[in-house]
Amino acid sequence: MLPTVRHAAVTALCCSVAGTGLAGCSVVSQVQDEVQTDLESAAEEVATNGELFTGTKTLDVDGGSLNLSCSGTPADDRPVIVLMAGMGDGLDTMADLQRTLSETDRVCSYDRFGEGESDAPQGPQSIADAGETLTAVLDDIAPDGPVVLAGHSLGGLIAARYAPDHQDRVAGLVLMDATSPTMLDDITGVIPESATGAGAEVRAQNLALFQGENPEQITIDSDAEVRSAGDIPTEVIQHGVQYLGEIPEYGDELERVWTEGQEKWLEVSGGSRLSTADEAGHYIHTDQPEVAVEAIQRVTDQAAG
């Protein structure tokens, strides 16, 4: 088992997988339970059939039941903010961020199949399958209006792949240390098959995870093409605490390709900007929450304008 800092590095590469003994996931487990309790106990309206609700509810879609949370008051001229967690993370990891944003906007989050309180997937999934699940969620929470997708890690990758095909719905994007579109090739390119020790462990774990050995049974392929979603306001935020560099022998190169992956995501929109959360590791929304809040608010303001 790798030392803690190296596990945190593996966590970033693996899109935040829980249950694998990675210390980066323990960071998320420290999110206070009372935050989610606040959301659940704040229920004001019945949560059925797409009606306005505050709190959590179960949404039945093709493939099973999803756990869904919404809070905040909708406004006619404001898009709904949708928070999308990384692999291995439930919507509870976004609860603090949701509570803050809901002071001024309507905000929702959900557990993908295999995560949190949602059903396990019925079989292997693809990024396209995750997109179909997202469409079902949007049909329920924002059937008549635009949305801003704010995704962390794998959630960011799904959001960035989804937006180009749904420009009628997605009015803005915030990608928080999103999984690179070429992450699998990046890892195998940096860490050779002949690697030993920590490098070999990082390589093996990521190959397994990207091939579907993860809670969502989702397969993640490398695809250098980043299709455009037009000129929608987009903020790409990368980590500033370069903990990947702690992986012996390969750390500096892993940091370099991670940065290149973040820059690659700028191609998703003509209105993209890249920034760095100087004091944050992979979990930008918990390490430096004000950076995430301000970015999401900026994008939402621009989308509403």
Secondary structure, 3 states (H helix, E strand, C coil): CCCHHHHHHHHHHCCCCCCCCCHHHHHHHCCCHHHHHHHHHCCCCCCCCCCCCCEEEEEEECCEEEEEEEECCCCCCCCEEEEECCCCCCHHHHHHHHHHHCCCCCEEEECCCCCCCCCCCCCCECHHHHHHHHHHHHHHHCCCCCEEEEEECHHHHHHHHHHHHCCCCEEEEEEECCCCCCHHHHHHHHCCCCCCHHHHHHHHHHHHHHECCCCCCEECCCCCCCCCCCCCEEEEEEECCCHHHHCCCCHHHHHHHHHHHHHHHHHHCCEEEEEEECCCCCCHHHHCHHHHHHHHHHHHHHHHC
